[in-house]
Amino acid sequence: MAGVGALLHDHLPLAVAQQLYPLRYRAEIAQAAGRHNVDPYLVAAVVKAESGFDSRARSDAGALGLMQLMPATADWIAARDDWKGVRRPDLNDPAQNLDLGTYYLAFLLDRFGDVPTALAAYNAGHGVVEQWLAAEGASPAGGSPTTLLAADIPFPETRGFVDRVERFRELYRQTYPEAFSP
């Protein structure tokens, strides 16, 4: 992960890196990240990995928008008592999609306690990750360690997602160090 940033800055001028890895929706990312107390660089990295900053992205499975949310996940979030956003969200609206996706990411970070496991749950579903943890003898509810190592993730797609997001997070931190400064 740190190697990507070092490679980036050792070989590419900052302006070239910014051309190759644009950071769109900064204000919306900052607002959603602040509202849900999540690192904005992590949110930007999820967006890059999920949709490449394409607000009209739609997966074959039906996930929509910047953070590639399933409509059922958005409905679940909107029905939660602690959700402060719109009750009938438009997943194609960048600000609403970012707000919902960042809320869900905060929920997963709180539930699992670490970024790699939360990212695995974002990609594969939190029920699936809970099954993986139970197989390893850990459970978020049981107070046991809940960190998934890359080798513990049985889905290659999920392992790749976690790795990409972590690399993008570091890349965006180094390429845009002042993007989310107060």
HELIX and SHEET records of a PDB file:
HELIX    1   1 ALA A    2  HIS A   11  1                                  10    
HELIX    2   2 LEU A   14  LEU A   20  1                                   7    
HELIX    3   3 ARG A   26  HIS A   36  1                                  11    
HELIX    4   4 PRO A   40  SER A   51  1                                  12    
HELIX    5   5 PRO A   71  ALA A   78  1                                   8    
HELIX    6   6 PRO A   94  PHE A  112  1                                  19    
HELIX    7   7 VAL A  115  ALA A  124  1                                  10    
HELIX    8   8 HIS A  126  ALA A  135  1                                  10    
HELIX    9   9 ALA A  150  ASP A  152  5                                   3    
HELIX   10  10 PRO A  156  THR A  175  1                                  20    
END                                                                             
